């Protein structure tokens, strides 16, 4: 397996015509529904499921990913969904480059990688990108699914550990939660997984 992040993710996307379902993350939908639309930044947008859903709710979205293949698919999906004019797509290797501007919503959904990713550095940049009064929403896997009994070694985050890394004691913590969800293996084995949710508002 290559350890170069760009090559790794391009290889993953190139091995299937569509890597993800195209549906938005239900935890993003849960946390964002009811927020007044504004400008949103979707970090690690993949094939665009979350960004397209946000655009459908009236947000103007900047979707960011390391893979040009993913971004091309996302742009095509957005056009077919009728929201192409509401989403801008940018390629960044987060940790090295980061989109400019400040946003009413910064979303990082499952921004986890088996190859090099300066996650703490990216999260600090994400904090800086949240406009006054805006929201930072992050969701990460908290461990391997129950059906994966021999997963490779990987350091999963903790609720308190990420809060400490963000270093935003004056922000309002809206949600910090571990959520158990159904999970089915590629072979159809039913199980569960735990996802971690952080939603914070810039009220400093």
Contact map, one row per residue, 1 for C-alpha under 8 A:
111000010000000000000000000000000000000000000000000000000000000000000000000000000000000000000000000000000000000000000000000000000000000000000000000000000000000000000000000000000000000000000000000000000000
111110110000000000000000000000000000000000000000000000000000000000000000000000000000000000000000000000000000000000000000000000000000000000000000000000000000000000000000000000000000000000000000000000000000
111110110000000000000000000000000000000000000000000000000000000000000000000000000000000000000000000000000000000000110000000000000000000000000000000000000000000000000000000000000000000000000000000000000000
011111110000000000000000000000000000000000000000000000000000000000000000000000000000000000000000000000000000000000110000000000000000000000000000000000000000000000000000000000000000000000000000000000000000
011111111000000000000000000000000000000000000000000000000000000001000000000000000000000000001000000000000000000000111000000000000000000000000000000000000000000000000000000000000000000000000000000000000000
000111111100000000000000000000000000000000000000000000000000000001100000000000000000000000001000000000000000000000000000000000000000000000000000000000000000000000000000000000000000000000000000000000000000
011111111110000000000000000000000000000000000000000000000000000000000000000000000000000000000000000000000000000000000000000000000000000000000000000000000000000000000000000000000000000000000000000000000000
111111111111000000000000000000000000000000000000000000000000000000000000000000000000000000000000000000000000000000100000000000000000000000000000000000000000000000000000000000000000000000000000000000000000
000011111111100000000000000000000000000000000000000000000000000001100000000000000000000000000000000000000000000000000000000000000000000000000000000000000000000000000000000000000000000000000000000000000000
000001111111110000000000000000000000000000000000000000000000000000111000000000000000000000000000000000000000000000000000000000000000000000000000000000000000000000000000000000000000000000000000000000000000
000000111111111000000000000000000000000000000000000000000000000000000000000000000000000000000000000000000000000000000000000000000000000000000000000000000000000000000000000000000000000000000000000000000000
000000011111111100100000000000000000000000000000000000000000000000000000000000000000000000000000000000000000000000000000000000000000000000000000000000000000000000000000000000000000000000000000000000000000
000000001111111111100000000000000000000000000000000000000000000000101100000000000000000000000000000000000000000000000000000000000000000000000000000000000000000000000000000000000000000000000000000000000000
000000000111111110000000000000000000000000000000000000000000000000001000000000000000000000000000000000000000000000000000000000000000000000000000000000000000000000000000000000000000000000000000000000000000
000000000011111110000000000000000000000000000000000000000000000000000000000000000000000000000000000000000000000000000000000000000000000000000000000000000000000000000000000000000000000000000000000000000000
000000000001111111100000000000000000000000000000000000000000000000000000000000000000000000000000000000000000000000000000000000000000000000000000000000000000000000000000000000000000000000000000000000000000
000000000000111111100000000000000000000000000000000000000000000000000000000000000000000000000000000000000000000000000000000000000000000000000000000000000000000000000000000000000000000000000000000000000000
000000000000100111111000000000000000000000000010000000000000000000000000000000000000000000000000000000000000000000000000000000000000000000000000000000000000000000000000000000000000000000000000000000000000
000000000001100111111000000000000000000000000010000000000000000000000000000000000000000000000000000000000000000000000000000000000000000000000000000000000000000000000000000000000000000000000000000000000000
000000000000000001111100000000000000000000000010000000000000000000000000000000000000000000000000000000000000000000000000000000000000000000000000000000000000000000000000000000000000000000000000000000000000
000000000000000001111110000000000000000000000000100000000000000000000000000000000000000000000000000000000000000000000000000000000000000000000000000000000000000000000000000000000000000000000000000000000000
000000000000000000011111000000000000000000000011110000000000000000000000000000000000000000000000000000000000000000000000000000000000000000000000000000000000000000000000000000000000000000000000000000000000
000000000000000000001111100000000000000000000000110010000000000000000000000000000000000000000000000000000000000000000000000000000000000000000000000000000000000000000000000000000000000000000000000000000000
000000000000000000000111110110000000000000000000110010000000000000000000000000000000000000000000000000000000000000000000000000000000000000000000000000000000000000000000000000000000000000000000000000000000
000000000000000000000011111110000000000000000000110000000000000000000000000000000000000000000000000000000000100000000000000000000000000000000000000000000000000000000000000000000000000000000000000000000000
000000000000000000000001111111000000000000000000000000000000000000000000000000000000000000000000000000000000000000000000000000000000000000000000000000000000000000000000000000000000000000000000000000000000
000000000000000000000000111111100000000000000000000000000000000000000000000000000000000000000000000000000000000000000000000000000000000000100000000000000000000000000000000000000000000000000000000010000000
000000000000000000000001111111110000000000000000010000000000000000000000000000000000000000000000000000000000100000000000000000000000000010100000000000000000000000000000000000000000000000000000000000000000
000000000000000000000001111111111000000000000000000000000000000000000000000000000000000000000000000000000000000000000000000000000000000000000000000000000000000000000000000000000000000000000000000000000000
000000000000000000000000011111111000000000000000000000000000000000000000000000000000000000000000000000000000000000000000000000000000000000000000000000000000000000000000000000000000000000000000000000000000
000000000000000000000000001111111000000000000000000000000000000000000000000000000000000000000000000000000000000000000000000000000000000010000000000000000000000000000000000000000000000000000000000000100000
000000000000000000000000000111111110000000000000000000000000000000000000000000000000000000000000000000000000000000000000000000000000000000000000000000000000000000000000000000000000000000000000000000000000
000000000000000000000000000011111110000000000000000000000000000000000000000000000000000000000000000000000000000000000000000000000000000000000000000000000000000000000000000000000000000000000000000000000000
000000000000000000000000000000011111000000000000000000000000000000000000000000000000000000000000000000000000000000000000000000000000000000000000000000000000000000000000000000000000000000000000000000000000
000000000000000000000000000000011111100000000000000000000000000000000000000000000000000000000000000000000000000000000000000000000000000000000000000000000000000000000000000000000000000000000000000000000000
000000000000000000000000000000000111110000000000000000000000000000000000000000000000000000000000000000000000000000000000000000000000000000000000000000000000000000000000000000000000000000000000000000000000
000000000000000000000000000000000011111000000000000000001111000000000000000000000000000000000000000000010000000000000000000000000000000000000000000000000000000000000000000000000000000000000000000000000000
000000000000000000000000000000000001111100000000000000000111000000000000000000000000000000000000000000111000000000000000000000000000000000000000000000000000000000000000000000000000000000000000000000000000
000000000000000000000000000000000000111110000000000000000011110000000000000000000000000000000000000000111000000000000000000000000000000000000000000000000000000000000000000000000000000000000000000000000000
000000000000000000000000000000000000011111000000000000000011110000000000000000000000000000000000000000111110000000000000000000000000000000000000000000000000000000000000000000000000000000000000000000000000
000000000000000000000000000000000000001111100000000000000000111100000000000000000000000000000000000000101110000000000000000000000000000000000000000000000000000000000000000000000000000000000000000000000000
000000000000000000000000000000000000000111111000011000000000111100000000000000000000000000000000000000000111100000000000000000000000000000000000000000000000000000000000000000000000000000000000000000000000
000000000000000000000000000000000000000011111000000000000000001110000000000000000000000000000000000000000111101000000000000000000000000000000000000000000000000000000000000000000000000000000000000000000000
000000000000000000000000000000000000000001111100000000000000001111000000000000000000000000000000000000000001111000000000000000000000000000000000000000000000000000000000000000000000000000000000000000000000
000000000000000000000000000000000000000001111111111000000000001110000000000000000000000000000000000000000000100000000000000000000000000000000000000000000000000000000000000000000000000000000000000000000000
000000000000000000000000000000000000000000011111100000000000000110100110010000000000000000000000000000000000000000000000000000000000000000000000000000000000000000000000000000000000000000000000000000000000
000000000000000001110100000000000000000000001111100000000000000000000111110010000000000000000000000000000000000000000000000000000000000000000000000000000000000000000000000000000000000000000000000000000000
000000000000000000000100000000000000000000001111111100000000001000000110111011000000000000000000000000000000000000000000000000000000000000000000000000000000000000000000000000000000000000000000000000000000
000000000000000000001111100000000000000000001111111110000000000000000000010000000000000000000000000000000000000000000000000000000000000000000000000000000000000000000000000000000000000000000000000000000000
000000000000000000000111100100000000000001001001111111000000000000000000000000000000000000000000000000000000000000000000000000000000000000000000000000000000000000000000000000000000000000000000000000000000
000000000000000000000000000000000000000001001001111111100000111000000000000000000000001000000000000000000000000000000000000000000000000000000000000000000000000000000000000000000000000000000000000000000000
000000000000000000000000000000000000000000000001111111110000000000000000000011001010001000000000000000000000000000000000000000000000000000000000000000000000000000000000000000000000000000000000000000000000
000000000000000000000011000000000000000000000000111111111000000000000000000000000000000000000000000000000000000000000000000000000000000000000000000000000000000000000000000000000000000000000000000000000000
000000000000000000000000000000000000000000000000011111111111100000000000000000000000000000000000000000000000000000000000000000000000000000000000000000000000000000000000000000000000000000000000000000000000
000000000000000000000000000000000000000000000000001111111111100000000000000000000010011000000000000000000000000000000000000000000000000000000000000000000000000000000000000000000000000000000000000000000000
000000000000000000000000000000000000000000000000000111111110000000000000000000000010000000000000000000000000000000000000000000000000000000000000000000000000000000000000000000000000000000000000000000000000
000000000000000000000000000000000000100000000000000011111110000000000000000000000000000000000000000000000000000000000000000000000000000000000000000000000000000000000000000000000000000000000000000000000000
000000000000000000000000000000000000110000000000000001111111000000000000000000000000000000000000000000000000000000000000000000000000000000000000000000000000000000000000000000000000000000000000000000000000
000000000000000000000000000000000000111100000000000001111111100000000000000000000000010000000000000000000000000000000000000000000000000000000000000000000000000000000000000000000000000000000000000000000000
000000000000000000000000000000000000111100000000000001100111110000000000000000000000011000000000000000000000000000000000000000000000000000000000000000000000000000000000000000000000000000000000000000000000
000000000000000000000000000000000000001111000000001001100011111000000000000000000000011100000000000000000000000000000000000000000000000000000000000000000000000000000000000000000000000000000000000000000000
000000000000000000000000000000000000001111000000001000000001111100000000000000000000001111000000000000000000000000000000000000000000000000000000000000000000000000000000000000000000000000000000000000000000
000000000000000000000000000000000000000011111001001000000000111110000000000000000000001111000000000000000000000000000000000000000000000000000000000000000000000000000000000000000000000000000000000000000000
000000000000000000000000000000000000000011111100000000000000011111000010000000000000000011110000001000000000000000000000000000000000000000000000000000000000000000000000000000000000000000000000000000000000
000000000000000000000000000000000000000000111100000000000000001111110110000000000000000001111000000000000000000000000000000000000000000000000000000000000000000000000000000000000000000000000000000000000000
000011001000000000000000000000000000000000010000000000000000000111110000000000000000000000111100000000000000000000000000000000000000000000000000000000000000000000000000000000000000000000000000000000000000
000001001100100000000000000000000000000000000100000000000000000011111110000000000000000000100000000000000000000000000000000000000000000000000000000000000000000000000000000000000000000000000000000000000000
000000000100000000000000000000000000000000000000000000000000000011111111000000000000000000100000000000000000000000000000000000000000000000000000000000000000000000000000000000000000000000000000000000000000
000000000100110000000000000000000000000000000000000000000000000000111111100000000000000000000000000000000000000000000000000000000000000000000000000000000000000000000000000000000000000000000000000000000000
000000000000100000000000000000000000000000000111000000000000000010111111110000000000000000000000000000000000000000000000000000000000000000000000000000000000000000000000000000000000000000000000000000000000
000000000000000000000000000000000000000000000111000000000000000110111111111000000000000011100000000000000000000000000000000000000000000000000000000000000000000000000000000000000000000000000000000000000000
000000000000000000000000000000000000000000000010000000000000000000011111111100000000000000000000000000000000000000000000000000000000000000000000000000000000000000000000000000000000000000000000000000000000
000000000000000000000000000000000000000000000011000000000000000000001111111110000000000000000000000000000000000000000000000000000000000000000000000000000000000000000000000000000000000000000000000000000000
000000000000000000000000000000000000000000000111100000000000000000000111111111000000000000000000000000000000000000000000000000000000000000000000000000000000000000000000000000000000000000000000000000000000
000000000000000000000000000000000000000000000001000000000000000000000011111111100001000010000000000000000000000000000000000000000000000000000000000000000000000000000000000000000000000000000000000000000000
000000000000000000000000000000000000000000000000000000000000000000000001111111110000000000000000000000000000000000000000000000000000000000000000000000000000000000000000000000000000000000000000000000000000
000000000000000000000000000000000000000000000011000100000000000000000000111111111000000000000000000000000000000000000000000000000000000000000000000000000000000000000000000000000000000000000000000000000000
000000000000000000000000000000000000000000000001000100000000000000000000011111111111001000000000000000000000000000000000000000000000000000000000000000000000000000000000000000000000000000000000000000000000
000000000000000000000000000000000000000000000000000000000000000000000000001111111111100000000000000000000000000000000000000000000000000000000000000000000000000000000000000000000000000000000000000000000000
000000000000000000000000000000000000000000000000000000000000000000000000000111111111000000000000000000000000000000000000000000000000000000000000000000000000000000000000000000000000000000000000000000000000
000000000000000000000000000000000000000000000000000100000000000000000000000011111111000000000000000000000000000000000000000000000000000000000000000000000000000000000000000000000000000000000000000000000000
000000000000000000000000000000000000000000000000000000000000000000000000000001111111100000000000000000000000000000000000000000000000000000000000000000000000000000000000000000000000000000000000000000000000
000000000000000000000000000000000000000000000000000100110000000000000000000001111111111000000000000000000000000000000000000000000000000000000000000000000000000000000000000000000000000000000000000000000000
000000000000000000000000000000000000000000000000000000000000000000000000001001111111111000000000000000000000000000000000000000000000000000000000000000000000000000000000000000000000000000000000000000000000
000000000000000000000000000000000000000000000000000000000000000000000000000000100111111100000000000000000000000000000000000000000000000000000000000000000000000000000000000000000000000000000000000000000000
000000000000000000000000000000000000000000000000000000100011100000000000000000000011111100000000000000000000000000000000000000000000000000000000000000000000000000000000000000000000000000000000000000000000
000000000000000000000000000000000000000000000000001100100001111000000000000001000011111110000000000000000000000000000000000000000000000000000000000000000000000000000000000000000000000000000000000000000000
000000000000000000000000000000000000000000000000000000000000111000000000000000000000111111000000000000000000000000000000000000000000000000000000000000000000000000000000000000000000000000000000000000000000
000000000000000000000000000000000000000000000000000000000000011100000010001000000000001111100000000000000000000000000000000000000000000000000000000000000000000000000000000000000000000000000000000000000000
000000000000000000000000000000000000000000000000000000000000011110000010000000000000000111110000001000000000000000000000000000000000000000000000000000000000000000000000000000000000000000000000000000000000
000000000000000000000000000000000000000000000000000000000000000111110010000000000000000011111000000000000000000000000000000000000000000000000000000000000000000000000000000000000000000000000000000000000000
000000000000000000000000000000000000000000000000000000000000000111000000000000000000000001111101111000000000000000000000000000000000000000000000000000000000000000000000000000000000000000000000000000000000
000011000000000000000000000000000000000000000000000000000000000011000000000000000000000000111111110000000000000000000000000000000000000000000000000000000000000000000000000000000000000000000000000000000000
000000000000000000000000000000000000000000000000000000000000000001000000000000000000000000011111110000000000000000001100010000000000000000000000000000000000000000000000000000000000000000000000000000000000
000000000000000000000000000000000000000000000000000000000000000000000000000000000000000000001111110000000000000000001110110000000000000000000000000000000000000000000000000000000000000000000000000000000000
000000000000000000000000000000000000000000000000000000000000000000000000000000000000000000011111110000000000000000000000000000000000000000000000000000000000000000000000000000000000000000000000000000000000
000000000000000000000000000000000000000000000000000000000000000000000000000000000000000000011111111000000000000000000000000000000000000000000000000000000000000000000000000000000000000000000000000000000000
000000000000000000000000000000000000000000000000000000000000000000000000000000000000000000011111111100000000000000000000000010000000000000000000000000000000000000000000000000000000000000000000000000000000
000000000000000000000000000000000000000000000000000000000000000100000000000000000000000001010000111110000000000000000000000000000000000000000000000000000000000000000000000000000000000000000000000000000000
000000000000000000000000000000000000000000000000000000000000000000000000000000000000000000000000011111000000000000000000000000001000000000000000000000000000000000000000000000000000000000000000000000000000
000000000000000000000000000000000000000000000000000000000000000000000000000000000000000000000000001111100000000000000000000000001000000000000000000000000000000000000000000000000000000000000000000000000000
000000000000000000000000000000000000000000000000000000000000000000000000000000000000000000000000000111110000000000000000000000011110000000000000000000000000000000000000000000000000000000000000000000000000
000000000000000000000000000000000000011110000000000000000000000000000000000000000000000000000000000011111100000000000000000000001110010000000000000000000000000000000000000000000000000000000000000000000000
000000000000000000000000000000000000111100000000000000000000000000000000000000000000000000000000000001111100000000000000000000000111111000000000000000000000000000000000000000000000000000000000000000000000
000000000000000000000000000000000000011110000000000000000000000000000000000000000000000000000000000000111110000000000000000000000110011110000000000000000000000000000000000000000000000000000000000000000000
000000000000000000000000000000000000000111100000000000000000000000000000000000000000000000000000000000111111000000000000000001001100001110000000000000000000000000000000000000000000000000000000000000000000
000000000000000000000000000000000000000111100000000000000000000000000000000000000000000000000000000000001111100000000000000000000000000111000000000000000000000000000000000000000000000000000000000000000000
000000000000000000000000000000000000000001110000000000000000000000000000000000000000000000000000000000000111111000000000000000000000000011100000000000000000000000000000000000000000000000000000000000000000
000000000000000000000000100100000000000001111000000000000000000000000000000000000000000000000000000000000011111000000000000000000000000011110000000000000000000000000000000000000000000000000000000000000000
000000000000000000000000000000000000000000010000000000000000000000000000000000000000000000000000000000000001111100000000000000000000000001111000000000000000000000000000000000000000000000000000000000000000
000000000000000000000000000000000000000000110000000000000000000000000000000000000000000000000000000000000001111110000010000000000000000000110000000000000000000000000000000000000000000000000000000000000000
000000000000000000000000000000000000000000000000000000000000000000000000000000000000000000000000000000000000011111001010000000000000000000010000000000000000000000000000000000000000000000000000000000000000
000000000000000000000000000000000000000000000000000000000000000000000000000000000000000000000000000000000000001111111000000000000000000000000000000000000000000000000000000000000000000000000000000000000000
000000000000000000000000000000000000000000000000000000000000000000000000000000000000000000000000000000000000000111110000000000000000000000000000000000000100000000000000000000000000000000000000000000000000
001110010000000000000000000000000000000000000000000000000000000000000000000000000000000000000000000000000000000011111000000000000000000000000000000000000000000000000000000000000000000000000000000000000000
001110000000000000000000000000000000000000000000000000000000000000000000000000000000000000000000000000000000000011111100000000000000000000000000000000000000000000000000000000000000000000000000000000000000
000010000000000000000000000000000000000000000000000000000000000000000000000000000000000000000110000000000000000110111110000000000000000000000000000000000000000000000000000000000000000000000000000000000000
000000000000000000000000000000000000000000000000000000000000000000000000000000000000000000000110000000000000000000011111110000000000000000000000000000000000000000000000000000000000000000000000000000000000
000000000000000000000000000000000000000000000000000000000000000000000000000000000000000000000010000000000000001100001111111000000000000000000000000000000000000000000000000000000000000000000000000000000000
000000000000000000000000000000000000000000000000000000000000000000000000000000000000000000000000000000000000000000000111111100000000000000000000000000000000000000001100000000000000000000000000000000000000
000000000000000000000000000000000000000000000000000000000000000000000000000000000000000000000010000000000000000000000111111110000000000000000000000000000000000000000000000000000000000000000000000000000000
000000000000000000000000000000000000000000000000000000000000000000000000000000000000000000000110000000000000000000000111111111000000000000000000000000000000000000000000000000000000000000000000000000000000
000000000000000000000000000000000000000000000000000000000000000000000000000000000000000000000000000000000000000000000011111111100000000000000000000000000000000000001100000000000000000000000000000000000000
000000000000000000000000000000000000000000000000000000000000000000000000000000000000000000000000000000000000000000000001111111110000000000000000000000000000000000001100000000000000000000000000000000000000
000000000000000000000000000000000000000000000000000000000000000000000000000000000000000000000000010000000000000000000000111111111000000000000000000000000000000000000000000000000000000000000000000000000000
000000000000000000000000000000000000000000000000000000000000000000000000000000000000000000000000000000000100000000000000011111111100000100000000000000000000000000000000000000000000000000000000000000000000
000000000000000000000000000000000000000000000000000000000000000000000000000000000000000000000000000000000000000000000000001111111100000100000000000000000000000000000100000000000000000000000000000000000000
000000000000000000000000000000000000000000000000000000000000000000000000000000000000000000000000000001000000000000000000000111111110000000000000000000000000000000000000000000000000000000000000000000000000
000000000000000000000000000000000000000000000000000000000000000000000000000000000000000000000000000111100100000000000000000011111110000000000000000000000000000000000000000000000000000000000000000000000000
000000000000000000000000000000000000000000000000000000000000000000000000000000000000000000000000000001111100000000000000000001111111011100000000000000000000000000000000000000000000000000000000000000000100
000000000000000000000000000000000000000000000000000000000000000000000000000000000000000000000000000001111000000000000000000000011111111000000000000000000000000000000000000000000000000000000000000000000100
000000000000000000000000000000000000000000000000000000000000000000000000000000000000000000000000000000010000000000000000000000000111110000000000000000000000000000000000000000000000000000000000000000000111
000000000000000000000000000000000000000000000000000000000000000000000000000000000000000000000000000000010000000000000000000000000011111000000000000000000000000000000000000000000000000000000000000000001110
000000000000000000000000000000000000000000000000000000000000000000000000000000000000000000000000000000111000000000000000000000000111111100000000000000000000000000000000000000000000000000000000000000001110
000000000000000000000000000000000000000000000000000000000000000000000000000000000000000000000000000000011100000000000000000000000110111110000000000000000000000000000000000000000000000000000000000000111100
000000000000000000000000000000000000000000000000000000000000000000000000000000000000000000000000000000001110000000000000000001100100011111000000000000000000000000000000000000000000000000000000000001111100
000000000000000000000000000100100000000000000000000000000000000000000000000000000000000000000000000000001111100000000000000000000000001111100000000000000000000000000000000000000000000000000000000011110000
000000000000000000000000000000000000000000000000000000000000000000000000000000000000000000000000000000000011110000000000000000000000000111110000000000000000000000000000000000000000000000000000000011100000
000000000000000000000000001100000000000000000000000000000000000000000000000000000000000000000000000000000001111000000000000000000000000011111000000000000000000000000000000000000000000000000000001111000000
000000000000000000000000000000000000000000000000000000000000000000000000000000000000000000000000000000000000111100000000000000000000000001111100000000000000100000000000000000000000000000000000001110000000
000000000000000000000000000000000000000000000000000000000000000000000000000000000000000000000000000000000000010000000000000000000000000000111111000000000001100000000000000000000000000000000000111100000000
000000000000000000000000000000000000000000000000000000000000000000000000000000000000000000000000000000000000000000000000000000000000000000011111000000000001110000000000000000000100000000000000111100000000
000000000000000000000000000000000000000000000000000000000000000000000000000000000000000000000000000000000000000000000000000000000000000000001111100000000001000000000000000000000000000000000000111000000000
000000000000000000000000000000000000000000000000000000000000000000000000000000000000000000000000000000000000000000000000000000000000000000001111110100100000000000000000000000000000000000000000100000000000
000000000000000000000000000000000000000000000000000000000000000000000000000000000000000000000000000000000000000000000000000000000000000000000011111100000000000000000000000000000000001000000011110000000000
000000000000000000000000000000000000000000000000000000000000000000000000000000000000000000000000000000000000000000000000000000000000000000000001111110000000000000000000000000000000000000000011100000000000
000000000000000000000000000000000000000000000000000000000000000000000000000000000000000000000000000000000000000000000000000000000000000000000000111110000000000000000000000000000000000110001111000000000000
000000000000000000000000000000000000000000000000000000000000000000000000000000000000000000000000000000000000000000000000000000000000000000000001111111100000000000000000000000000000000000000000000000000000
000000000000000000000000000000000000000000000000000000000000000000000000000000000000000000000000000000000000000000000000000000000000000000000000011111100000000000000000000000000000000000000000000000000000
000000000000000000000000000000000000000000000000000000000000000000000000000000000000000000000000000000000000000000000000000000000000000000000000000111110000000000000000000000000000000000000000000000000000
000000000000000000000000000000000000000000000000000000000000000000000000000000000000000000000000000000000000000000000000000000000000000000000001000111111000000000000000000000000000000000000000000000000000
000000000000000000000000000000000000000000000000000000000000000000000000000000000000000000000000000000000000000000000000000000000000000000000000000001111100000000000000000000000000000000000000000000000000
000000000000000000000000000000000000000000000000000000000000000000000000000000000000000000000000000000000000000000000000000000000000000000000000000000111110000000000000000000000000000000000000000000000000
000000000000000000000000000000000000000000000000000000000000000000000000000000000000000000000000000000000000000001000000000000000000000000000000000000011111000000000000000000000000000000000000000000000000
000000000000000000000000000000000000000000000000000000000000000000000000000000000000000000000000000000000000000000000000000000000000000000000000000000001111100000000000000000000000000000000000000000000000
000000000000000000000000000000000000000000000000000000000000000000000000000000000000000000000000000000000000000000000000000000000000000000001110000000000111110000000000000000000000000000000000000000000000
000000000000000000000000000000000000000000000000000000000000000000000000000000000000000000000000000000000000000000000000000000000000000000011100000000000011111011000000000000000000000000000000000000000000
000000000000000000000000000000000000000000000000000000000000000000000000000000000000000000000000000000000000000000000000000000000000000000000100000000000001111111000000000000000000000000000000000100000000
000000000000000000000000000000000000000000000000000000000000000000000000000000000000000000000000000000000000000000000000000000000000000000000000000000000000111111100000000000011100000000000000000111000000
000000000000000000000000000000000000000000000000000000000000000000000000000000000000000000000000000000000000000000000000000000000000000000000000000000000000011111110000000000000000000000000000000000000000
000000000000000000000000000000000000000000000000000000000000000000000000000000000000000000000000000000000000000000000000000000000000000000000000000000000000111111111000000000000000000000000000000000000000
000000000000000000000000000000000000000000000000000000000000000000000000000000000000000000000000000000000000000000000000000000000000000000000000000000000000111111111100000000000000000000000000000000000000
000000000000000000000000000000000000000000000000000000000000000000000000000000000000000000000000000000000000000000000000000000000000000000000000000000000000001111111111000000000000000000000000000000000000
000000000000000000000000000000000000000000000000000000000000000000000000000000000000000000000000000000000000000000000000000000000000000000000000000000000000000111111110000000000000000000000000000000000000
000000000000000000000000000000000000000000000000000000000000000000000000000000000000000000000000000000000000000000000001001100000000000000000000000000000000000011111110000000000000000000000000000000000000
000000000000000000000000000000000000000000000000000000000000000000000000000000000000000000000000000000000000000000000001001100100000000000000000000000000000000001111111000000000000000000000000000000000000
000000000000000000000000000000000000000000000000000000000000000000000000000000000000000000000000000000000000000000000000000000000000000000000000000000000000000000111111100000000000000000000000000000000000
000000000000000000000000000000000000000000000000000000000000000000000000000000000000000000000000000000000000000000000000000000000000000000000000000000000000000000100111111000000000000000000000000000000000
000000000000000000000000000000000000000000000000000000000000000000000000000000000000000000000000000000000000000000000000000000000000000000000000000000000000000000000011111000000000000000000000000000000000
000000000000000000000000000000000000000000000000000000000000000000000000000000000000000000000000000000000000000000000000000000000000000000000000000000000000000000000001111100000000000000000000000000000011
000000000000000000000000000000000000000000000000000000000000000000000000000000000000000000000000000000000000000000000000000000000000000000000000000000000000000000000001111110000000000000000000000000011111
000000000000000000000000000000000000000000000000000000000000000000000000000000000000000000000000000000000000000000000000000000000000000000000000000000000000000000000000011111000000000000000000000000011110
000000000000000000000000000000000000000000000000000000000000000000000000000000000000000000000000000000000000000000000000000000000000000000000000000000000000000000000000001111110000000000000000000001111000
000000000000000000000000000000000000000000000000000000000000000000000000000000000000000000000000000000000000000000000000000000000000000000000000000000000000000000000000000111110000000000000000000001111000
000000000000000000000000000000000000000000000000000000000000000000000000000000000000000000000000000000000000000000000000000000000000000000000000000000000000000000000000000011111000000000000000000011110000
000000000000000000000000000000000000000000000000000000000000000000000000000000000000000000000000000000000000000000000000000000000000000000000000000000000000001000000000000011111100000000000000000111100000
000000000000000000000000000000000000000000000000000000000000000000000000000000000000000000000000000000000000000000000000000000000000000000000000000000000000001000000000000000111110000000000000000111000000
000000000000000000000000000000000000000000000000000000000000000000000000000000000000000000000000000000000000000000000000000000000000000000000100000000000000001000000000000000011111000000000000011110000000
000000000000000000000000000000000000000000000000000000000000000000000000000000000000000000000000000000000000000000000000000000000000000000000000000000000000000000000000000000001111100000000000011110000000
000000000000000000000000000000000000000000000000000000000000000000000000000000000000000000000000000000000000000000000000000000000000000000000000000000000000000000000000000000000111110000000001111000000000
000000000000000000000000000000000000000000000000000000000000000000000000000000000000000000000000000000000000000000000000000000000000000000000000000000000000000000000000000000000011111000000001111000000000
000000000000000000000000000000000000000000000000000000000000000000000000000000000000000000000000000000000000000000000000000000000000000000000000000000000000000000000000000000000001111100000111100000000000
000000000000000000000000000000000000000000000000000000000000000000000000000000000000000000000000000000000000000000000000000000000000000000000000100000000000000000000000000000000000111110000111100000000000
000000000000000000000000000000000000000000000000000000000000000000000000000000000000000000000000000000000000000000000000000000000000000000000000001000000000000000000000000000000000011111111111000000000000
000000000000000000000000000000000000000000000000000000000000000000000000000000000000000000000000000000000000000000000000000000000000000000000000001000000000000000000000000000000000001111111110000000000000
000000000000000000000000000000000000000000000000000000000000000000000000000000000000000000000000000000000000000000000000000000000000000000000000000000000000000000000000000000000000000111111000000000000000
000000000000000000000000000000000000000000000000000000000000000000000000000000000000000000000000000000000000000000000000000000000000000000000000000000000000000000000000000000000000000111111000000000000000
000000000000000000000000000000000000000000000000000000000000000000000000000000000000000000000000000000000000000000000000000000000000000000000000000000000000000000000000000000000000000111111100000000000000
000000000000000000000000000000000000000000000000000000000000000000000000000000000000000000000000000000000000000000000000000000000000000000000000001000000000000000000000000000000000000111111110000000000000
000000000000000000000000000000000000000000000000000000000000000000000000000000000000000000000000000000000000000000000000000000000000000000000000001000000000000000000000000000000000011110011111000000000000
000000000000000000000000000000000000000000000000000000000000000000000000000000000000000000000000000000000000000000000000000000000000000000000000111000000000000000000000000000000000011110001111100000000000
000000000000000000000000000000000000000000000000000000000000000000000000000000000000000000000000000000000000000000000000000000000000000000000000111000000000000000000000000000000001111100000111110000000000
000000000000000000000000000000000000000000000000000000000000000000000000000000000000000000000000000000000000000000000000000000000000000000001111110000000000000000000000000000000001111000000011111000000000
000000000000000000000000000000000000000000000000000000000000000000000000000000000000000000000000000000000000000000000000000000000000000000001110100000000000000000000000000000000111100000000001111100000000
000000000000000000000000000000000000000000000000000000000000000000000000000000000000000000000000000000000000000000000000000000000000000000111110000000000000000000000000000000000111100000000000111110000000
000000000000000000000000000000000000000000000000000000000000000000000000000000000000000000000000000000000000000000000000000000000000000000111100000000000000011000000000000000011110000000000000011111000000
000000000000000000000000001000000000000000000000000000000000000000000000000000000000000000000000000000000000000000000000000000000000000011110000000000000000001000000000000000111110000000000000001111100000
000000000000000000000000000000000000000000000000000000000000000000000000000000000000000000000000000000000000000000000000000000000000000111100000000000000000001000000000000011111000000000000000000111110000
000000000000000000000000000000100000000000000000000000000000000000000000000000000000000000000000000000000000000000000000000000000000001111000000000000000000000000000000000011110000000000000000000011111000
000000000000000000000000000000000000000000000000000000000000000000000000000000000000000000000000000000000000000000000000000000000000001110000000000000000000000000000000001111100000000000000000000001111100
000000000000000000000000000000000000000000000000000000000000000000000000000000000000000000000000000000000000000000000000000000000000111100000000000000000000000000000000001111000000000000000000000000111110
000000000000000000000000000000000000000000000000000000000000000000000000000000000000000000000000000000000000000000000000000000000111111100000000000000000000000000000000001100000000000000000000000000011111
000000000000000000000000000000000000000000000000000000000000000000000000000000000000000000000000000000000000000000000000000000000001110000000000000000000000000000000000011100000000000000000000000000001111
000000000000000000000000000000000000000000000000000000000000000000000000000000000000000000000000000000000000000000000000000000000001000000000000000000000000000000000000011000000000000000000000000000000111
